[in-house]
Amino acid sequence: MKRVILLAVIQAVVLFFIIGALAYAFKGDFFYNYLAVVFAPIAGVLRFGTAYITEIVLPRRQPKLLKSVKQAKIQNKRVR
């Protein structure tokens, strides 16, 4: 979970600077209508939410996926 939070914070900070730079380039104001201040944290929260949900759901399905991948590899070796 620490990795998910770290990646979400990094994404929010990077987006803050990207959105701010675009606003500065087009409108001449880094904080134009507070776009960077508003959208960067929203993107970070959405990243955290989707990554956390994926982390919760994926381990339940992972053994099934690994089993099917191993079976596919075994079948491919038999065919050759």
Secondary structure as the mmCIF struct_conf table of DSSP 4:
data_model
#
loop_
_struct_conf.conf_type_id
_struct_conf.id
_struct_conf.beg_label_comp_id
_struct_conf.beg_label_asym_id
_struct_conf.beg_label_seq_id
_struct_conf.end_label_comp_id
_struct_conf.end_label_asym_id
_struct_conf.end_label_seq_id
HELX_RH_AL_P HELX_RH_AL_P1 LYS A 2 LYS A 27
BEND BEND1 GLY A 28 GLY A 28
TURN_TY1_P TURN_TY1_P1 PHE A 30 PHE A 31
HELX_RH_3T_P HELX_RH_3T_P1 TYR A 32 TYR A 34
HELX_RH_AL_P HELX_RH_AL_P2 LEU A 35 VAL A 79
#
